[in-house]
């Protein structure tokens, strides 16, 4: 596909008429984004040809996506009625088969340490220069999806692919090193829409906007540089959704007339239903997939959401729900065994710690916790791991350097692992504490206020919090309020009144030092109350929050 000549964005930005991409009726894309920076436009991102490609994705794949999202709701209704998630008997032949994925590109064979963060210019440069093997540039949980943020991210990613990205800020000039981490991009989840872009009055799925613009501007450039278009796919709940992505990839490769497998993906196993379908997900994407990742924070959130109607499955404080809990350990070990049987990578989870300045002892304890976590992952057979801060790259790298005999641990087959469906849903032990209640209120309020201010990745209490950890905070509050077993260790019932008091207290404290963010905190408190006091648990906090940005 040849890109059409550039034209002034003002001539089509508000209501662009585009070729129909093979459909009878004329396509129409309406863009309603607000550009915050004076004089800034995205004519280099929203070119007519790029929008034509996004339109073609929307026309071909949105109808099926709607049905997949309806199927999610139907499954959740079954879980609410008492059904427990489990392995699907109709796909047993796939799980028993001896097949393998198509293969892993040479420049993805070593992924021992990956760093993640929002697709923002400074973060992109620092992460690519961090010494990690891979940088996952995030358009999802760690990026607040204002129109300006989403469009700027596409521009920054385009510049990074071409090694033309730079930044001058605070008297410092940032550019890429000669050798950088491999770039992988995570588009937004299938449940999200891009409200600023519509076709015939209908919003376009955010995943298709993010993927479509990134692929259009960078697929050929990545191939010309001897690599491929590499992606992380979030929040998949069923292998049919993986198959949907495979169809999107095939369509894209055919459109650009490139070889099959030019696009490669790693899937985050971060929903409870998906852990029972890892073989099927790998099979559905076998031409494109290179591995699975333990998205531990979203996985805990999904555990709560899946069992929202089950009063006997109330989780303890988030701090007590670590990877040594039996249900999480089973999840991690089964992922390694499944991936390596199929020739795919098994990536470990996120270390969310960030350096603690001014307290050497506390910083040492935090680093010890990271080392213990990464040592467990390396010993179990993971091929690599995630960190959220450049300072943790050498910590994790040292552990995997000592453990790995080569570039990865694909030869560790974990034949002695035997995980049952019951193991994957085992109730974790632990207590609910008032400190846990207050901590969840603080995290949810602080994160939502930052999100409304345009920041999706926020350092809080020496941890890098994103939407996934905020989801845990608000769903735990809802769960503790709505189920009788939500009783703290001291015997206090976790009531709406108790939580409302904590919200009031934290809000007053934050407003004392709001410094221009008072409106964001007040909006955050209002939304948090709505989320935790409603009779129904909202599927995602980002859905109602998105309507306020």
Protein Blocks (a to p, Z undefined) as FASTA:
>chain_A
ZZdddddfklmmmoccddeehpabdcddddfbdcfbghiacklmmgfklmmmmmmmmmmm
mmmmmmmmmmmmmmmmmmmnopacdddfklmmmmmpccdcfbdcfklmpcfbccdddddf
klmmmmmmnopabdcddfklmpccbfklmmmmmmmmmmmmnopaccdeehiacdddfbdc
ddddddddfkbccfkbceehiacdfklmmmmmmmmmmmmmmmmnopacddddehiabfkl
mmmmmmmmmmmmmmnopaehkaccddddfbfklmmmmmmmmmmmmmmpgbdcddfklmmm
mmmmmmmmmmklcccdfklmcfkbmklmmmmmmmmmmmmmnopacdddddfbdcdehilk
lmmmmmmmmmmmmmmmmmnopabdcdfbfklmmmmmmmmmmmpmblblkllnolmbccdf
klmmccceddddfklmmmmmmmmmmmmmmmmnopabdceehiacdfklmmmmmmmmmmmm
mpmklccfkopacdfklmmmmmmmmmmmmmmmnnoplmmmmmmmmmmmmmmmpmbdcfbl
klmmmmmZZ
